[in-house]
Amino acid sequence: MSGFAIILKDAPRQRVDLAPLTERICTAKKAAEIEKLPVFVGNRKCVLGDLFVVYGKPGERLVLDNICDKIDGIGSRWSEGMLEVYGDAGDRLGHGMTGGDIIVHGNVGNFAASGMRDGEILIEGNAGDFLGAPIPGERIGMNGGVVRVEGDAGARTGDRLRRGLILIEGDVGELCGSRMIAGSIAVMGDMGPRLGYAMRRGALFMMRPPTRFPETFNDSGTHTLPFHHLFLAHLKRQGGAFSVLNPSDNRLRKYVGDISVQGSGALLFHDS
């Protein structure tokens, strides 16, 4: 699969935002065009070639290599093809993504997948706070697509999630699913405190129950939910740790809330 490779020379002292350059990088015909694109390092204007080495030719794949956590906005509004990141990405990875695939061989910062509408993101390391949550100035967070994190995720994962699926194979921080509007979150590891705060709708699936359930969720008992085997089959197709789940295991304990906001969201876990 052909495409451009963009390699960071050295870690910058200040943050660099690549969000405005995604479309121009994807439509470039030559590596030299990409190296001439303007970019700011702090308040200093330079060109991409001052920071990165670029080679290759147009194709369906874009590789960013030797990346560090000061490089923000990677894959902003990504729409098609494969974006592969080697190293730790900064904040707002995949913001506003509408299609295609992003794979990160490392960790990501805050607000990854914010405003995402379609496509798939795989994070092989950990995710920071506000995964799938709205950035300041926006009203809703992730609005479609699939995000899978093989490590842990930080606080407020899925905050104001509107649509889509977030899969966490490790642990998740406090306030997971806060202000959730719809969509689904599934967590293999331990849950942080205050999960589902101000949750209105949607579903939070837990492979193990939390230490303490929120007081604003009502226990509605154990149910055999016919739709759940379809959901588990969908998770199995996503690969990773979720692929070992048994689609026939559809008996769940259900808590409903957050009743403080008249919510009808569901906290679900296997009642063994």
Backbone bond lengths (Angstrom), bond angles and torsions (degrees), N, CA, C in turn:
res aa  C-N    CA-C-N  psi(-1)  N-CA   C-N-CA  omega(-1)  CA-C   N-CA-C  phi
1 M - - - 1.459 - - 1.527 108.91 -
2 S 1.310 117.96 117.04 1.458 121.51 -176.40 1.528 110.79 -82.66
3 G 1.324 115.10 165.58 1.455 121.11 178.82 1.514 110.86 160.64
4 F 1.327 115.23 178.72 1.460 121.17 179.95 1.529 110.88 -86.44
5 A 1.324 115.78 149.87 1.459 123.24 170.84 1.523 107.80 -119.43
6 I 1.323 116.49 129.55 1.463 123.12 -178.60 1.519 107.25 -120.89
7 I 1.348 116.04 114.77 1.464 121.74 -171.43 1.528 109.53 -114.91
8 L 1.323 116.31 123.93 1.458 121.30 178.18 1.528 110.10 -71.34
9 K 1.340 115.81 129.13 1.467 119.93 -179.28 1.522 111.11 -71.91
10 D 1.318 116.56 -57.09 1.459 122.64 -179.75 1.525 108.62 -144.19
11 A 1.315 116.56 152.12 1.459 120.36 179.11 1.527 110.03 -65.00
12 P 1.330 118.66 126.12 1.466 120.74 179.45 1.526 111.35 -71.77
13 R 1.327 116.06 156.66 1.456 120.01 178.11 1.524 111.72 -76.45
14 Q 1.329 116.73 -27.85 1.457 121.89 179.96 1.531 109.76 -118.41
15 R 1.317 116.06 167.48 1.454 120.89 -176.72 1.521 111.09 -72.64
16 V 1.328 114.94 148.13 1.462 122.54 179.31 1.527 107.69 -124.99
17 D 1.329 116.67 129.91 1.458 121.77 -178.05 1.524 109.67 -106.86
18 L 1.341 115.95 113.58 1.462 120.92 179.42 1.530 113.03 -93.94
19 A 1.332 117.69 -0.14 1.466 120.89 -174.78 1.527 113.41 -54.80
20 P 1.346 120.38 -42.17 1.467 119.14 -177.86 1.535 113.98 -71.08
21 L 1.337 118.15 -8.60 1.463 120.40 -170.47 1.522 114.17 -102.92
22 T 1.340 118.66 -6.03 1.466 120.24 -173.30 1.526 112.27 -55.36
23 E 1.318 116.98 -51.64 1.461 119.94 -176.44 1.518 111.71 -63.99
24 R 1.328 117.08 -40.33 1.464 120.21 -178.08 1.522 111.35 -69.79
25 I 1.329 116.98 -33.36 1.465 119.88 175.33 1.525 110.29 -66.87
26 C 1.327 116.72 -42.19 1.465 121.11 -176.81 1.523 112.91 -69.67
27 T 1.328 116.64 -25.86 1.467 119.83 -178.22 1.529 112.79 -99.78
28 A 1.327 117.55 -0.28 1.468 120.51 -179.43 1.527 110.73 -67.34
29 K 1.323 115.51 146.98 1.468 121.94 179.76 1.526 112.44 -98.36
30 K 1.323 116.11 -23.79 1.467 120.39 -177.18 1.520 109.88 -137.54
31 A 1.334 115.59 153.51 1.456 120.75 177.83 1.526 111.24 -61.00
32 A 1.335 116.57 -34.96 1.469 120.30 -179.57 1.524 111.58 -62.13
33 E 1.324 117.47 -33.42 1.464 120.56 177.54 1.523 110.99 -62.52
34 I 1.327 116.14 -41.54 1.462 120.44 -179.62 1.523 110.68 -67.11
35 E 1.328 117.30 -40.72 1.463 120.71 -178.84 1.526 112.17 -64.94
36 K 1.327 117.85 -21.26 1.464 121.33 -179.45 1.526 113.63 -92.10
37 L 1.338 117.70 -1.84 1.457 119.91 -178.89 1.524 110.72 -67.63
38 P 1.329 117.41 136.81 1.478 119.95 -178.32 1.526 111.34 -74.78
39 V 1.309 115.86 143.86 1.461 121.46 178.87 1.530 108.02 -150.41
40 F 1.334 116.48 150.72 1.464 121.04 178.62 1.527 109.73 -104.14
41 V 1.339 115.43 137.55 1.456 122.65 169.71 1.523 105.09 -113.59
42 G 1.321 116.37 101.69 1.454 119.33 -167.86 1.522 108.64 66.72
43 N 1.340 116.96 -122.56 1.473 120.41 175.77 1.525 112.02 -104.75
44 R 1.330 116.08 12.30 1.461 120.40 -178.91 1.523 110.02 -98.85
45 K 1.326 116.68 125.05 1.450 121.29 -179.85 1.526 110.35 -88.52
46 C 1.314 115.69 132.33 1.462 121.01 176.70 1.525 107.48 -145.42
47 V 1.316 116.83 -167.08 1.464 120.07 176.54 1.520 108.48 -115.72
48 L 1.319 115.70 159.71 1.457 121.02 -175.24 1.530 111.51 -59.11
49 G 1.328 116.48 -33.80 1.453 120.63 -179.52 1.516 113.92 -64.93
50 D 1.346 118.27 -17.69 1.469 120.80 175.48 1.519 111.43 -71.08
51 L 1.333 115.77 -24.98 1.459 120.81 -175.54 1.530 113.41 -109.51
52 F 1.338 116.14 -29.40 1.453 121.12 -172.70 1.530 111.56 -126.82
53 V 1.325 114.94 152.81 1.458 122.08 167.09 1.517 106.97 -100.85
54 V 1.333 116.79 132.25 1.462 121.45 -176.97 1.528 109.16 -122.01
55 Y 1.321 115.74 132.77 1.470 118.85 173.54 1.527 108.60 -147.43
56 G 1.328 115.90 169.20 1.458 121.37 179.88 1.512 111.59 110.75
57 K 1.309 114.89 -164.30 1.460 121.74 -179.06 1.523 108.82 -146.62
58 P 1.332 118.30 165.52 1.466 120.07 -177.49 1.527 111.94 -56.05
59 G 1.317 115.69 142.97 1.457 120.93 179.63 1.510 110.68 -171.08
60 E 1.316 115.96 -167.13 1.463 121.31 -176.69 1.523 112.61 -90.89
61 R 1.329 117.27 1.28 1.464 120.39 -175.41 1.524 109.86 -132.50
62 L 1.324 115.94 136.70 1.454 122.77 174.68 1.519 107.77 -123.54
63 V 1.341 116.62 128.46 1.460 121.74 -179.39 1.521 109.06 -114.74
64 L 1.335 116.36 129.38 1.460 122.56 170.50 1.524 106.98 -112.31
65 D 1.333 116.08 119.89 1.460 120.73 -172.30 1.523 110.76 -118.66
66 N 1.338 115.11 154.82 1.462 123.25 178.31 1.530 111.44 60.53
67 I 1.331 115.94 30.50 1.454 121.49 -174.84 1.532 110.43 -75.88
68 C 1.336 116.31 149.02 1.459 121.36 177.41 1.532 109.53 -122.76
69 D 1.320 116.05 171.62 1.465 120.59 -172.61 1.528 114.20 -75.73
70 K 1.324 117.56 4.63 1.468 120.19 174.24 1.530 112.16 -94.85
71 I 1.311 116.86 1.29 1.466 120.81 179.43 1.528 108.16 -97.24
72 D 1.333 116.15 104.24 1.460 122.28 -176.64 1.527 111.66 -95.82
73 G 1.328 115.37 165.18 1.459 121.53 171.35 1.517 115.45 70.20
74 I 1.327 118.60 19.33 1.465 120.58 179.22 1.530 109.64 -64.93
75 G 1.316 117.33 131.26 1.459 121.36 177.12 1.513 114.43 71.61
76 S 1.323 117.54 18.40 1.458 119.64 177.14 1.525 110.33 -60.55
77 R 1.338 117.30 127.77 1.459 124.39 -178.24 1.544 112.26 59.21
78 W 1.302 116.15 30.10 1.474 120.94 175.12 1.526 108.55 -59.89
79 S 1.359 117.49 136.08 1.465 119.46 -171.53 1.528 114.65 -124.70
80 E 1.332 118.93 -26.48 1.458 119.31 -179.67 1.522 109.68 -161.41
81 G 1.338 115.04 161.10 1.457 119.59 -179.95 1.522 111.94 82.35
82 M 1.335 114.92 -172.66 1.461 122.69 -176.10 1.531 110.70 -110.90
83 L 1.324 116.22 127.94 1.457 122.74 171.67 1.521 107.42 -113.20
84 E 1.327 116.11 121.46 1.460 121.15 -177.29 1.519 108.80 -119.28
85 V 1.333 116.01 126.72 1.462 122.40 -175.18 1.525 108.89 -117.43
86 Y 1.337 116.55 124.43 1.459 122.87 176.51 1.518 108.84 -107.53
87 G 1.324 116.36 115.01 1.450 121.14 -175.60 1.514 110.33 119.94
88 D 1.327 115.87 -175.23 1.459 121.39 -179.06 1.521 110.42 -93.03
89 A 1.333 116.52 118.26 1.459 121.55 179.70 1.524 110.27 -81.58
90 G 1.328 115.28 157.36 1.456 121.09 178.09 1.515 112.31 -84.67
91 D 1.331 115.43 -149.29 1.461 121.49 -176.96 1.530 111.54 -79.71
92 R 1.351 114.17 159.24 1.470 123.95 171.22 1.531 113.79 62.84
93 L 1.299 117.60 33.67 1.461 120.35 174.34 1.533 109.14 -61.88
94 G 1.332 117.03 131.31 1.459 121.27 175.94 1.508 115.13 68.05
95 H 1.331 117.80 21.37 1.474 119.87 179.76 1.536 110.55 -61.02
96 G 1.320 117.23 127.31 1.460 120.95 178.81 1.512 114.40 70.14
97 M 1.314 118.36 19.07 1.472 122.29 -178.68 1.532 110.08 -60.19
98 T 1.345 116.83 137.54 1.462 120.91 -178.21 1.530 113.80 -118.83
99 G 1.319 118.86 -1.86 1.456 121.17 179.55 1.511 111.29 172.81
100 G 1.327 116.38 178.11 1.455 120.75 179.73 1.516 112.22 81.16
101 D 1.336 115.21 -164.79 1.462 121.73 -176.85 1.521 109.88 -134.48
102 I 1.339 114.99 142.72 1.463 122.18 172.09 1.519 107.71 -126.89
103 I 1.334 116.37 128.39 1.463 122.16 175.04 1.523 107.92 -121.07
104 V 1.328 116.13 128.74 1.466 121.63 178.61 1.522 108.62 -115.53
105 H 1.335 115.96 116.77 1.460 121.46 176.80 1.527 108.51 -89.54
106 G 1.316 115.43 67.28 1.459 121.31 -175.93 1.516 109.56 164.36
107 N 1.325 115.71 -160.00 1.456 122.02 -179.64 1.526 110.57 -95.50
108 V 1.324 116.31 165.40 1.462 121.38 174.00 1.523 108.67 -129.57
109 G 1.334 115.31 158.31 1.457 120.99 -179.46 1.513 112.61 -83.81
110 N 1.330 115.21 -149.13 1.460 121.71 -176.82 1.535 111.84 -82.42
111 F 1.320 115.33 157.76 1.469 123.70 173.59 1.533 113.30 61.69
112 A 1.318 118.80 28.51 1.468 119.63 173.37 1.526 109.20 -64.35
113 A 1.330 116.65 142.64 1.472 124.57 178.03 1.519 113.33 65.42
114 S 1.315 117.92 15.55 1.464 119.79 176.87 1.522 110.12 -63.43
115 G 1.318 117.50 131.57 1.460 120.90 179.38 1.516 114.35 69.89
116 M 1.312 118.32 9.78 1.471 122.02 179.37 1.525 109.28 -62.83
117 R 1.339 117.11 137.47 1.460 121.35 -178.73 1.526 113.54 -116.17
118 D 1.322 117.82 -23.93 1.469 120.53 179.50 1.520 108.14 -164.92
119 G 1.345 115.85 171.25 1.453 121.24 -179.41 1.519 111.38 97.35
120 E 1.333 115.78 -172.63 1.457 121.56 -178.58 1.524 110.55 -137.08
121 I 1.333 115.10 138.80 1.464 122.08 176.88 1.522 108.09 -123.81
122 L 1.329 116.09 129.31 1.461 121.83 174.07 1.520 108.16 -117.40
123 I 1.336 115.79 123.95 1.465 122.27 178.40 1.526 107.00 -114.19
124 E 1.327 116.79 113.29 1.461 119.91 -174.70 1.528 112.54 -80.07
125 G 1.317 117.47 -14.90 1.452 121.82 177.10 1.522 111.35 -107.69
126 N 1.333 116.01 -138.26 1.456 122.31 -179.65 1.525 111.10 -100.81
127 A 1.317 116.12 156.98 1.454 122.25 174.60 1.530 108.94 -112.02
128 G 1.325 116.26 145.79 1.451 120.69 179.07 1.517 112.45 -76.54
129 D 1.325 115.65 -159.17 1.459 121.09 179.09 1.528 110.86 -74.09
130 F 1.335 115.39 161.07 1.471 123.19 173.37 1.532 113.29 60.99
131 L 1.308 117.61 36.46 1.461 120.68 174.78 1.532 109.19 -62.46
132 G 1.332 117.36 122.44 1.458 121.58 -179.58 1.518 114.68 73.97
133 A 1.316 117.74 7.77 1.462 122.03 -177.36 1.528 110.65 -94.36
134 P 1.339 118.29 160.25 1.469 119.95 -179.83 1.523 111.90 -72.68
135 I 1.333 115.78 140.04 1.454 119.61 172.36 1.520 108.72 -72.78
136 P 1.333 119.15 160.59 1.469 120.35 178.43 1.529 111.55 -54.10
137 G 1.342 116.00 132.58 1.454 121.12 -178.95 1.516 113.67 98.73
138 E 1.332 117.93 -12.52 1.458 121.60 177.55 1.529 109.34 -110.54
139 R 1.348 116.28 150.06 1.464 121.04 -171.68 1.523 113.76 -93.03
140 I 1.312 118.15 -30.81 1.460 120.31 -179.45 1.521 109.88 -125.63
141 G 1.312 114.74 157.51 1.451 119.72 -179.54 1.514 112.02 -93.46
142 M 1.295 115.19 -132.14 1.465 121.47 -179.68 1.528 109.92 -59.10
143 N 1.336 116.56 136.99 1.459 121.71 -173.49 1.533 111.81 -129.40
144 G 1.331 117.22 25.78 1.452 121.78 179.36 1.514 111.22 151.20
145 G 1.343 116.23 167.89 1.457 120.75 179.30 1.520 112.30 89.82
146 V 1.332 114.65 -175.75 1.469 122.15 -177.85 1.522 109.33 -131.49
147 V 1.325 116.43 132.83 1.465 122.79 173.81 1.524 107.84 -122.36
148 R 1.331 116.56 128.45 1.470 120.52 175.86 1.515 109.54 -123.87
149 V 1.324 115.71 126.71 1.460 122.92 -179.66 1.519 108.06 -113.16
150 E 1.324 117.72 120.79 1.462 120.86 -178.18 1.527 112.09 -80.45
151 G 1.330 117.15 -17.46 1.452 121.36 177.68 1.515 111.41 -105.89
152 D 1.342 116.13 -141.06 1.455 122.61 -179.42 1.524 110.74 -96.40
153 A 1.326 116.21 163.60 1.462 122.45 174.83 1.520 108.68 -127.92
154 G 1.328 116.12 151.48 1.455 121.52 -174.60 1.512 113.98 -83.96
155 A 1.319 114.68 -158.38 1.460 121.96 -176.97 1.526 111.40 -71.91
156 R 1.329 114.72 153.98 1.471 124.56 175.89 1.536 113.04 56.34
157 T 1.311 116.01 35.27 1.472 119.58 171.67 1.522 109.61 -59.93
158 G 1.334 117.78 129.52 1.453 121.80 178.87 1.515 114.77 74.89
159 D 1.317 118.00 17.16 1.462 120.30 177.08 1.531 110.22 -57.84
160 R 1.334 116.75 126.60 1.464 123.65 -178.73 1.535 112.32 55.28
161 L 1.310 116.26 33.51 1.466 121.77 173.78 1.523 109.09 -59.66
162 R 1.317 117.16 129.40 1.464 122.21 -176.99 1.531 112.01 -104.78
163 R 1.307 116.89 -34.51 1.470 121.55 -177.56 1.532 107.64 -165.54
164 G 1.333 116.62 158.66 1.462 120.34 177.14 1.516 112.01 107.08
165 L 1.330 115.60 -172.53 1.463 122.82 -173.33 1.518 109.89 -136.35
166 I 1.334 116.55 128.97 1.464 123.40 175.38 1.523 108.03 -117.71
167 L 1.328 116.71 125.17 1.458 122.97 -179.56 1.521 109.40 -116.41
168 I 1.332 117.04 124.33 1.462 122.60 179.08 1.519 107.72 -118.53
169 E 1.335 116.83 116.96 1.460 119.87 -178.76 1.527 112.29 -84.45
170 G 1.322 117.55 -19.86 1.452 121.92 178.08 1.518 111.30 -102.82
171 D 1.337 115.92 -144.96 1.455 122.45 179.26 1.525 110.51 -90.25
172 V 1.327 115.88 163.38 1.457 120.75 178.45 1.521 108.75 -131.88
173 G 1.340 116.18 147.42 1.455 121.59 -176.22 1.517 113.45 -78.12
174 E 1.324 115.54 -169.12 1.460 120.72 -175.62 1.525 111.84 -69.09
175 L 1.334 114.81 158.62 1.457 123.31 174.57 1.533 113.16 62.36
176 C 1.313 117.65 32.96 1.463 120.79 175.49 1.526 109.24 -63.09
177 G 1.322 117.22 133.23 1.454 121.61 -179.60 1.507 114.94 73.34
178 S 1.331 117.79 16.66 1.456 120.35 -179.63 1.529 111.12 -62.04
179 R 1.332 116.23 137.22 1.470 124.12 177.32 1.529 112.10 56.17
180 M 1.300 116.16 25.49 1.472 122.22 -176.50 1.533 110.21 -63.08
181 I 1.331 116.58 133.97 1.458 122.77 -177.45 1.527 110.70 -97.37
182 A 1.314 117.17 -41.04 1.464 123.55 178.82 1.528 106.94 -169.30
183 G 1.347 116.57 -172.97 1.452 120.54 -179.88 1.516 111.47 91.76
184 S 1.339 116.12 -172.80 1.464 121.09 -175.68 1.521 110.90 -138.83
185 I 1.336 115.21 143.52 1.462 123.15 173.65 1.523 107.04 -129.10
186 A 1.330 117.49 134.01 1.463 121.75 176.22 1.524 108.66 -126.03
187 V 1.331 116.85 133.06 1.462 122.49 -175.31 1.522 109.24 -128.57
188 M 1.352 116.19 126.73 1.460 121.10 178.76 1.531 111.63 -83.62
189 G 1.328 117.39 -34.53 1.455 121.59 -172.61 1.516 113.19 -93.50
190 D 1.336 115.13 -152.09 1.463 121.73 -177.26 1.528 111.00 -81.51
191 M 1.346 114.45 148.48 1.459 121.50 178.89 1.521 109.86 -98.32
192 G 1.337 116.34 139.16 1.443 120.79 173.02 1.526 110.88 -75.59
193 P 1.337 117.84 173.22 1.464 120.97 -178.57 1.526 112.80 -69.75
194 R 1.332 114.99 163.90 1.471 124.86 174.23 1.526 112.40 58.65
195 L 1.306 117.63 39.67 1.458 120.41 177.46 1.526 109.15 -67.71
196 G 1.341 115.54 147.19 1.455 121.50 176.27 1.510 115.43 71.44
197 Y 1.320 118.17 17.95 1.470 120.65 -179.15 1.535 110.77 -57.69
198 A 1.346 116.96 125.19 1.473 124.19 178.94 1.536 111.78 57.94
199 M 1.320 117.06 27.01 1.472 122.32 178.23 1.531 109.30 -69.34
200 R 1.338 116.77 133.62 1.473 121.11 -178.43 1.524 111.85 -102.99
201 R 1.312 116.87 -49.12 1.460 121.22 178.07 1.530 108.04 -145.46
202 G 1.330 115.05 -173.68 1.452 119.60 -179.65 1.519 111.33 94.11
203 A 1.327 115.78 -176.89 1.463 120.94 -175.92 1.520 110.41 -140.11
204 L 1.331 114.67 137.30 1.461 121.93 176.19 1.529 106.78 -119.16
205 F 1.349 115.96 109.30 1.462 122.16 -178.12 1.527 109.32 -95.47
206 M 1.334 115.57 129.78 1.465 120.82 -179.02 1.522 109.30 -120.38
207 M 1.308 117.00 130.54 1.453 120.53 177.37 1.534 111.09 -76.12
208 R 1.332 117.21 -17.67 1.456 121.50 173.11 1.532 107.64 -141.66
209 P 1.320 119.59 143.50 1.464 120.69 -176.59 1.525 111.45 -69.23
210 P 1.329 117.31 151.95 1.466 119.69 177.35 1.525 110.96 -71.06
211 T 1.314 116.27 163.51 1.463 120.34 177.88 1.517 111.25 -62.20
212 R 1.344 115.26 -36.32 1.468 119.89 -178.72 1.514 109.11 -144.45
213 F 1.335 116.64 131.54 1.451 120.74 176.71 1.526 110.06 -85.64
214 P 1.343 116.96 147.70 1.462 119.33 177.43 1.524 111.21 -62.71
215 E 1.345 116.64 143.79 1.464 120.83 -179.66 1.519 112.11 -67.49
216 T 1.330 117.58 -19.58 1.471 120.86 -176.57 1.529 112.54 -92.13
217 F 1.325 117.04 17.21 1.471 122.26 173.19 1.531 108.50 -118.95
218 N 1.329 115.78 134.10 1.465 121.50 179.44 1.527 110.84 -93.49
219 D 1.318 115.46 135.63 1.459 121.30 174.79 1.528 108.60 -75.11
220 S 1.323 116.65 116.36 1.471 119.89 -179.69 1.525 112.17 -105.10
221 G 1.332 116.82 14.84 1.450 120.48 172.74 1.522 113.96 88.82
222 T 1.330 114.80 -171.15 1.455 123.17 -178.30 1.525 109.57 -102.45
223 H 1.324 115.65 135.34 1.463 120.84 -174.92 1.530 110.14 -136.21
224 T 1.317 115.11 152.99 1.455 121.41 166.37 1.514 107.06 -97.12
225 L 1.317 116.64 108.37 1.460 121.63 -173.23 1.521 109.46 -101.18
226 P 1.333 117.55 112.26 1.473 120.31 -175.20 1.521 114.11 -58.81
227 F 1.342 116.85 -33.30 1.464 118.97 -176.90 1.516 112.21 -71.38
228 H 1.361 116.85 -20.25 1.460 118.74 -169.12 1.518 112.08 -68.22
229 H 1.327 119.32 -32.62 1.465 119.39 178.88 1.523 110.64 -65.93
230 L 1.336 117.31 -30.13 1.470 119.90 175.03 1.521 110.60 -69.41
231 F 1.341 115.37 -40.03 1.464 119.71 178.21 1.530 110.92 -64.09
232 L 1.330 116.97 -43.52 1.465 120.40 179.07 1.526 111.27 -65.17
233 A 1.319 116.92 -37.00 1.469 119.73 176.28 1.524 110.46 -63.95
234 H 1.345 116.34 -37.15 1.467 120.47 176.73 1.529 110.24 -65.42
235 L 1.332 117.17 -42.04 1.468 120.36 177.79 1.527 110.75 -62.51
236 K 1.313 116.36 -39.71 1.467 120.85 -179.20 1.522 110.80 -60.21
237 R 1.322 116.60 -36.99 1.470 120.56 179.60 1.526 112.03 -70.43
238 Q 1.325 118.09 -18.36 1.459 120.75 -179.90 1.535 112.07 -75.15
239 G 1.317 116.80 -16.81 1.458 120.28 178.06 1.514 112.06 82.21
240 G 1.320 115.67 -169.69 1.451 120.64 179.75 1.518 112.25 68.31
241 A 1.322 116.21 -154.44 1.464 121.24 -176.65 1.517 112.22 -63.74
242 F 1.324 117.97 -27.00 1.460 120.80 -178.61 1.531 112.47 -73.26
243 S 1.318 117.66 -13.64 1.462 120.28 -177.44 1.523 112.88 -71.33
244 V 1.342 118.16 -12.86 1.468 120.88 -178.91 1.521 111.93 -88.26
245 L 1.324 118.60 -4.74 1.456 121.09 -177.51 1.523 111.08 -68.24
246 N 1.313 115.87 147.94 1.457 122.41 -179.96 1.529 109.98 -94.18
247 P 1.331 119.15 112.22 1.465 120.99 -177.61 1.522 114.41 -61.09
248 S 1.333 118.21 -19.09 1.464 120.36 -179.76 1.523 112.41 -82.89
249 D 1.329 117.81 -7.69 1.465 122.02 -178.51 1.529 108.47 -87.55
250 N 1.334 116.47 87.22 1.458 119.71 -171.97 1.529 113.29 -120.10
251 R 1.320 117.08 22.43 1.462 119.97 176.41 1.531 109.02 -97.75
252 L 1.325 116.15 121.60 1.455 121.12 -169.26 1.523 112.28 -132.19
253 R 1.322 115.41 148.05 1.461 122.58 167.57 1.526 107.02 -89.19
254 K 1.332 115.71 136.18 1.466 120.15 -172.88 1.523 110.86 -126.79
255 Y 1.331 114.79 131.08 1.463 122.48 170.86 1.526 107.81 -116.69
256 V 1.343 117.20 138.47 1.460 121.38 -174.65 1.525 109.98 -119.84
257 G 1.328 116.82 137.22 1.462 122.28 179.37 1.518 110.22 173.42
258 D 1.236 119.35 -162.49 1.437 131.26 -0.64 1.529 109.01 -79.47
259 I 1.347 117.35 116.88 1.454 120.60 -174.76 1.522 112.26 -68.13
260 S 1.347 118.37 -16.28 1.466 120.32 177.77 1.522 111.80 -68.71
261 V 1.362 117.31 -19.48 1.460 121.37 176.04 1.533 109.92 -119.95
262 Q 1.349 116.04 22.12 1.461 122.73 -178.01 1.530 111.55 55.47
263 G 1.310 115.82 37.29 1.456 121.24 -178.43 1.517 112.74 -80.86
264 S 1.324 115.05 156.17 1.468 121.33 176.63 1.527 110.31 -125.30
265 G 1.333 116.45 30.58 1.452 120.98 176.73 1.517 111.32 -71.19
266 A 1.324 116.16 161.45 1.465 120.65 -175.66 1.527 110.94 -122.82
267 L 1.337 115.39 129.74 1.460 122.65 167.38 1.513 106.67 -102.74
268 L 1.311 118.18 120.54 1.457 122.94 -170.84 1.527 110.96 -126.06
269 F 1.335 116.32 139.13 1.457 119.84 172.82 1.522 108.27 -153.51
270 H 1.335 116.63 157.93 1.458 121.68 -179.62 1.513 109.65 -72.76
271 D 1.320 115.83 124.12 1.468 122.28 -177.75 1.523 108.65 -94.07
272 S 1.313 116.11 87.93 1.463 120.40 -176.79 1.511 111.89 -89.31
